[in-house]
């Protein structure tokens, strides 16, 4: 029997190098997209409607990237601790709150009133909670998948 060569056949080492290059380029693309969004929002003071489509693609992309990394075990989470989840949630809320405050009171033209700021904080709490729930579910599904695969072997 004669082996047919595939045009893009790679050995394991070449595949690993290719995967690393793809991962680095992907993260650089995500970083560049974030920089563009921040530039449009803060430096150019554009309205969200002018780049909303770009921002939606960015958010969906990042959420599914992190979810996929958690599900397939690329982000090694050995023990899912409630304390760690609460700390990550708190950090996301602090970062989102500081960014919101700076966006409207420092970089924006109009200061937010206390009720407006509280409305923004409520949105930050809700969205951060949904993201954490989404990530925890995918982490648990990934652990379940790995456990099932190990049992089958």
Backbone as a ProteinNet text record, in pm:
[ID]
protein_1_A
[PRIMARY]
XXXXXXXXXXXXXXXXXXXXXXXXXXXXXXXXXXXXXXXXXXXXXXXXXXXXXXXXXXXXXXXXXXXXXXXXXXXXXXXXXXXXXXXXXXXXXXXXXXXXXXXXXXXXXXXXXXXXXXXXXXXXXXXXXXXXXXXXXXXXXXXXXXXXXXXXX
[TERTIARY]
82.8	0	86.7	48.7	122.4	52.7	132.3	76.6	55.7	-60.3	-85.4	-54.7	20.6	57.6	-50.5	-91.3	-186.9	-109.3	-169.9	-95.8	-56.1	-132.5	-102.5	-78.3	-15.7	8.4	120.4	96.9	193.6	212.2	332.5	354.5	309.5	313.9	262.9	336.6	467.5	545.4	509	492.6	454.7	315.3	223.2	88.2	90.4	169.3	178.2	231.3	331	384.9	277.5	207	99	-10.3	-49.6	-151.8	-106.7	19.2	70.6	70.6	109.8	109	-33.5	-126.5	-266.9	-318.2	-284.9	-330.6	-274.1	-146	-84.7	-148.6	-167.6	-228.8	-373.1	-444.7	-582.9	-589	-503.7	-503.4	-457.1	-364.5	-324.3	-440.4	-519.4	-636.1	-739.2	-764.2	-857.9	-808.1	-679.8	-621.7	-634.3	-607.3	-618.4	-763.1	-858.4	-999.2	-1037	-987.2	-1016.5	-956.2	-836.2	-773.2	-852.1	-900.7	-980.2	-1109.4	-1175.3	-1299.9	-1272.6	-1166.8	-1133.3	-1098.6	-1025.3	-988.8	-1113.1	-1203.8	-1325.5	-1412.2	-1415.9	-1501.7	-1442	-1314	-1254.8	-1188.9	-1107.8	-1034.5	-1122.1	-1197.8	-1282	-1419.2	-1453.5	-1581.7	-1699.2	-1688.3	-1795	-1910	-2027.6	-2145.2	-2136.3	-2189.2	-2182.1	-2244.3	-2342.4	-2409.2	-2316.5	-2208.1	-2115.4	-2023.2	-2008.1	-1921.9	-1984.4	-2114.8	-2185.2	-2168.3	-2173.5	-2157.7	-2020.5	-1918.9	-1781.4	-1769.4	-1831.1	-1826.2	-1900	-2011.6	-2087.7	-2006	-1945.1	-1860	-1746.5	-1686.8	-1577.5	-1624.2	-1734.2	-1783.1	-1821	-1894.7	-1934.4	-1810.9	-1714.8	-1592.1	-1517.6	-1501.7	-1429	-1504.8	-1636	-1714.7	-1704.8	-1718.5	-1710.7	-1568.7	-1468.9	-1330.6	-1304.1	-1337.9	-1313.7	-1395.8	-1520.1	-1604.2	-1544.7	-1497.9	-1437.9	-1309.9	-1228.2	-1105.2	-1137.2	-1240.8	-1282.2	-1338.5	-1420.6	-1484.7	-1383.4	-1287.8	-1191.4	-1069.9	-1068.1	-961.5	-833	-837	-716.6	-679.9	-779.8	-754.5	-770	-658.5	-665.8	-725.2	-846	-911.5	-933.9	-851	-857.8	-976	-993.1	-1099.6	-1178.7	-1305.7	-1393.1	-1434.4	-1371.4	-1396.3	-1490.6	-1584.6	-1679.3	-1607.5	-1503.9	-1424.2	-1355.4	-1298.9	-1231.8	-1331.6	-1447.9	-1551.7	-1596.4	-1617.7	-1660	-1552.2	-1425.5	-1315.9	-1307.8	-1320.3	-1317.1	-1435.6	-1553	-1673.2	-1651.9	-1595.4	-1568.7	-1469.6	-1366	-1267.1	-1330.4	-1416	-1484.2	-1572.2	-1642.3	-1729.1	-1648	-1536.7	-1452.5	-1396.7	-1345.4	-1291.4	-1400.3	-1516.9	-1627.2	-1674.8	-1680.3	-1724.9	-1625.7	-1497.3	-1394.8	-1395.3	-1403.9	-1406.9	-1528.9	-1645.8	-1768.1	-1756.5	-1704.3	-1686.5	-1592.3	-1478.4	-1382.8	-1441.7	-1515.4	-1573.6	-1666.7	-1751.4	-1851.8	-1807.4	-1729.7	-1694.3	-1558.5	-1469.1	-1337.1	-1325.6	-1355.1	-1341.7	-1466.2	-1580.4	-1705.9	-1724.9	-1821.9	-1845.7	-1941.8	-2032.4	-2130.9	-2107.1	-2114.5	-2100.9	-2228.7	-2210.2	-2325.4	-2378.6	-2508.6	-2568.6	-2563.4	-2590.1	-2587.7	-2688.9	-2814.6	-2908	-2861.7	-2804.6	-2754.9	-2638.1	-2548.4	-2434.7	-2482.7	-2582.9	-2637.6	-2703.1	-2769	-2826.6	-2716.7	-2607.9	-2494.2	-2433.9	-2422.8	-2366.9	-2457	-2586.6	-2679.9	-2659.1	-2637.5	-2610	-2479	-2377.7	-2248.3	-2264	-2337.8	-2361.2	-2431.6	-2534.3	-2612.3	-2531	-2464.2	-2387.1	-2269.8	-2201.8	-2090.1	-2138.9	-2253.8	-2309.5	-2344.5	-2404	-2437.4	-2312.1	-2208.9	-2083.2	-2022.5	-2019.1	-1962.3	-2044	-2174.7	-2260.1	-2231.1	-2219.7	-2189.2	-2055.9	-1952.7	-1821	-1820.9	-1891.7	-1899.2	-1969.1	-2077.7	-2149	-2058.1	-1983.3	-1894.4	-1778.3	-1732.3	-1628.2	-1680.8	-1800	-1858.5	-1887.2	-1936.7	-1960.2	-1828.8	-1723.6	-1592.4	-1538.1	-1555.2	-1511.6	-1591.9	-1721.4	-1806.9	-1764.1	-1733.6	-1690	-1558.9	-1461.9	-1333.2	-1348.7	-1431.4	-1456.3	-1518.6	-1612.9	-1678.4	-1579.9	-1491.7	-1390.8	-1293.8	-1257	-1166.4	-1231.2	-1361	-1433.5	-1446.2	-1456.8	-1471.6	-1342.5	-1228.7	-1099.8	-1068.8
-119.5	0	125.2	214.5	339.5	447.3	514.7	622.7	747.1	805.7	931.1	1044.7	1137.7	1252.7	1358.6	1404	1513.8	1643.6	1743.5	1867.6	1941.9	1926.4	1998.1	1902.5	1790.7	1696.3	1749.7	1741.1	1791	1687.1	1680.8	1595	1668.5	1598.8	1656.6	1784	1786.5	1904.3	2025	2003.3	2111.8	2162.4	2070.5	2111.6	2197	2156.4	2234.1	2374.4	2385.6	2517.7	2599.7	2536.5	2605.7	2652.3	2567.3	2604.7	2722.7	2722.9	2834.7	2964.7	2958	3078	3129.8	3039.8	3079.3	3142.1	3082.4	3135.7	3274.8	3294.4	3426.1	3529.1	3494.9	3588.7	3618.9	3518.8	3539.6	3637.5	3616	3706.2	3846.7	3857.7	3990	4058.6	3982.1	4037.9	4086.6	4006.8	4046.6	4174.1	4179.5	4297.9	4420.5	4402.3	4513.9	4561.5	4468.6	4507.4	4588.3	4544.4	4618.1	4758.5	4770.6	4902.7	4994.5	4939.3	5018.2	5065.8	4976.6	5014.2	5123.2	5107.9	5208.8	5342.8	5339.1	5461.6	5533.5	5457.2	5518.4	5575.4	5502.7	5545.3	5662.7	5655.5	5756.2	5871.6	5841.2	5948	6021.4	5946.9	6009.9	6049.4	6000.2	6028.2	5997.2	5882.9	5841.6	5781.2	5794.3	5732.8	5581.9	5504.7	5358.7	5304.9	5373.1	5326.9	5330.1	5404.4	5413.1	5291.4	5216.4	5098.4	4980.7	4984.9	4882.7	4743.1	4732.6	4603.1	4543.7	4626.1	4584.9	4538.5	4612.7	4578.9	4448.3	4424.5	4301	4180.8	4192	4083.8	4056.7	4161.1	4147.1	4074	4117.4	4057.8	3911.4	3881.7	3743.4	3657	3708	3635.3	3603.4	3701.2	3680.1	3584.4	3601.1	3512.9	3368.5	3344.6	3208.1	3153.4	3238.5	3193	3143.1	3222.8	3182.6	3058.7	3054.4	2936.9	2811	2821.6	2705.8	2662.5	2758.6	2724.3	2654.4	2699.7	2634.7	2495.2	2482.4	2354.8	2248.2	2284.5	2185.7	2171.2	2242.5	2225.3	2299.5	2394.4	2470.6	2567.4	2610.7	2689	2590.3	2552.2	2446	2495.4	2455.7	2487.2	2353.2	2326.3	2198.1	2189.2	2291.5	2289.1	2418.3	2404.6	2520	2565.1	2669.9	2718	2837.3	2837.8	2948.7	3079.7	3070.5	3188	3249	3163.2	3210.4	3273.7	3212.3	3266.8	3403.2	3415.6	3543.7	3650.2	3612	3708.1	3756.1	3665.8	3703.4	3794.2	3759.4	3841.5	3981.8	3988.9	4118.2	4200.7	4136.4	4207.9	4261.4	4181.5	4226.9	4347.3	4342.5	4453.9	4579.4	4563.7	4679.5	4740.4	4656.1	4705.5	4774.3	4711.6	4770.6	4901.7	4909.1	5031.8	5145.6	5114.4	5218.3	5266.8	5172.9	5212.4	5299	5260.3	5337.8	5477.7	5486.1	5616.9	5704.3	5647.2	5724.1	5762.1	5671	5695.9	5816.7	5824.6	5930.4	6055.8	6041.6	6159.1	6219.2	6142.8	6195.6	6219.7	6116.4	6129.2	6185.6	6173	6222.9	6370.1	6427.3	6570.5	6598.8	6505.8	6530.8	6437.3	6491.7	6410.1	6330.2	6208.2	6125.6	6162.5	6167.2	6188.1	6055.2	6059.2	5937.9	5833.7	5871.3	5770.3	5710.9	5793.4	5742.1	5645.7	5681.5	5595.1	5462.7	5467.4	5344.6	5256.8	5317.9	5241.3	5171.3	5242.1	5182.6	5068.1	5087	4982.4	4858.4	4878.8	4766.1	4684.5	4753.1	4684.6	4606.9	4667.1	4600.4	4474.2	4483	4365.9	4254.6	4289.8	4189.5	4122.9	4201.6	4145.5	4063	4112.5	4037.4	3905.5	3907.2	3784.4	3683.6	3731	3641	3581.5	3663.6	3612.6	3506.5	3533.8	3436.2	3307.2	3318.2	3199.8	3119.4	3188.6	3126.3	3052	3116.8	3054.5	2936.3	2947.5	2837.6	2717.1	2740.9	2631.5	2560.3	2635.9	2572.8	2501.1	2552.2	2483.1	2350	2351	2227.7	2127.5	2177.2	2088.8	2028.8	2108.2	2059	1953.9	1976.6	1875.7	1747.1	1760.1	1643.9	1567.4	1640.7	1579	1503.2	1564.9	1498.8	1374.6	1384.8	1269.6	1155.7	1187.6	1085.7	1020.8	1101.1	1047.4	955.6	992.7	908.5	776.3	779.7	658.6	564.5	619.5	538.5	466.8	521.2	460.9	344.7
0	0	0	-80.7	-92.2	-9.1	73.5	155.9	69.2	85.1	14.9	110.1	60.1	141.9	133.1	249.2	252.9	237.9	176	150.9	279.1	387.4	510.2	626.7	600.6	709.4	798.8	929.9	1026.6	1136	1188.6	1303.5	1430.3	1543.5	1669.1	1709.1	1693.1	1731.3	1645.2	1516.9	1426.6	1459.1	1493.3	1531.9	1657.2	1756.5	1880.6	1855	1770.8	1735.9	1665.1	1572.4	1501.4	1596.3	1690.9	1788.1	1873.7	1911.1	1992.1	1913.6	1788.8	1704.2	1688.5	1663.2	1649.1	1777.7	1891.8	2020.8	2046.3	2019.4	2040.2	1948	1822.9	1728.4	1766.6	1815.5	1857.7	1974.3	2074.4	2189	2150.5	2057	2008.5	1936.2	1862.7	1794.8	1896.1	1999.1	2104.5	2173	2203.3	2267.4	2177.3	2048.1	1953.5	1942.7	1941.3	1936.1	2060	2176.9	2300	2294.3	2242.5	2230.2	2137.1	2026.1	1932.1	1997.9	2071.1	2138.9	2241.9	2320.9	2422.3	2356.6	2246.7	2175.7	2123.7	2061.7	2009.1	2120.6	2233.2	2343.1	2419.9	2451.1	2538.5	2463.2	2364.9	2295.8	2194.1	2116.3	2014.8	2068.3	2186.3	2251.9	2159.2	2090	2000.7	2080.7	2028.5	2087.9	2067	2159.1	2152.7	2024.2	1971	1848.4	1727.5	1735.3	1622.8	1613.2	1721.7	1720	1796.2	1811	1887.2	1826	1693.9	1629	1658.5	1653.1	1681.6	1827.2	1919	2061.3	2089.8	2023.5	2043.7	1996.9	1881	1830.3	1928.2	1980.5	2076.6	2202.9	2260	2385.2	2365.2	2259.7	2232.6	2211.7	2138.9	2112	2240.8	2328.1	2453.4	2545.1	2555.1	2642.8	2595.1	2464.9	2415.5	2419.4	2404	2416.1	2557.8	2656.6	2795	2829.2	2784.7	2810.3	2748.3	2625.9	2559.3	2629.6	2672.1	2743.8	2875.8	2944.4	3068.5	3041.2	2939.5	2908.6	2868.2	2785.5	2736.5	2827.5	2938.7	3037.3	3006	2913.2	2880.8	2992.8	3068.6	3189.8	3304.5	3364.7	3465.9	3598.1	3623.7	3750	3820	3919.6	3987.6	4082.8	4163.6	4262.5	4250.5	4231.8	4218.8	4357.9	4405.2	4540	4535.5	4627.3	4635.1	4667.2	4747.8	4784.4	4661.1	4576.7	4454.8	4358.3	4344.8	4256.6	4306.2	4437.1	4495.2	4476.7	4490.9	4473.1	4328.5	4234.6	4092.4	4060.6	4112.4	4092.5	4149	4268.2	4331.7	4250.1	4198.7	4116.3	3987.8	3926.6	3805.2	3836.7	3948.6	3987.4	4017.2	4088.4	4119.5	3991.4	3902.3	3775.7	3693.4	3682.4	3606.6	3666.6	3800	3867.5	3847.8	3863.2	3844.8	3700.7	3605.9	3465.8	3436.8	3488.9	3466	3524.7	3645.1	3708	3625.3	3584.9	3504.6	3369.3	3310.1	3177.8	3180	3280.4	3281.7	3356.6	3461.6	3543.3	3508.8	3452	3417.9	3267.8	3188	3042.9	2976.8	3042.5	2986.4	3016.3	2951.1	2969.5	3084.5	3114.3	3218.9	3336.6	3456.4	3576.5	3598.9	3648	3680.1	3818.2	3830.1	3961.5	4037.4	4166.1	4248.1	4197.9	4168.1	4114.8	3980.7	3894.2	3766.5	3789.7	3881.9	3913.4	3973.3	4058.9	4117.3	4010.6	3912.8	3801.1	3721.5	3696.8	3624.7	3706	3838.5	3924.1	3926.1	3923.1	3918.5	3790.8	3681.3	3554.4	3563.7	3625.2	3641	3725.1	3836.8	3921.2	3843.7	3769.4	3696.9	3586.2	3505.2	3394.1	3446.3	3547.7	3606.1	3664	3730	3785.2	3677.6	3568.2	3457.7	3393.7	3377.8	3321.9	3412.3	3542.2	3636	3634.3	3631.1	3625	3498	3386.8	3258.6	3266.1	3323.8	3333	3429.6	3540.9	3637.3	3574.2	3501.3	3435.5	3335.7	3255.7	3158	3225.5	3338.7	3413.8	3466.3	3523.4	3575.4	3463	3349.8	3235.1	3183.8	3183	3141	3235.8	3366.3	3464.5	3448.2	3425.8	3405.2	3279.7	3172.4	3047.9	3067.6	3136.6	3158.6	3246	3348	3437.2	3358.9	3272.4	3189.4	3093.5	3033.5	2942.2	3015.2	3137.6	3216	3255.3	3285.1	3320.3	3200.6	3080.7	2960.3	2923.3	2964.3	2927.4	3011.3
[MASK]
+++++++++++++++++++++++++++++++++++++++++++++++++++++++++++++++++++++++++++++++++++++++++++++++++++++++++++++++++++++++++++++++++++++++++++++++++++++++++

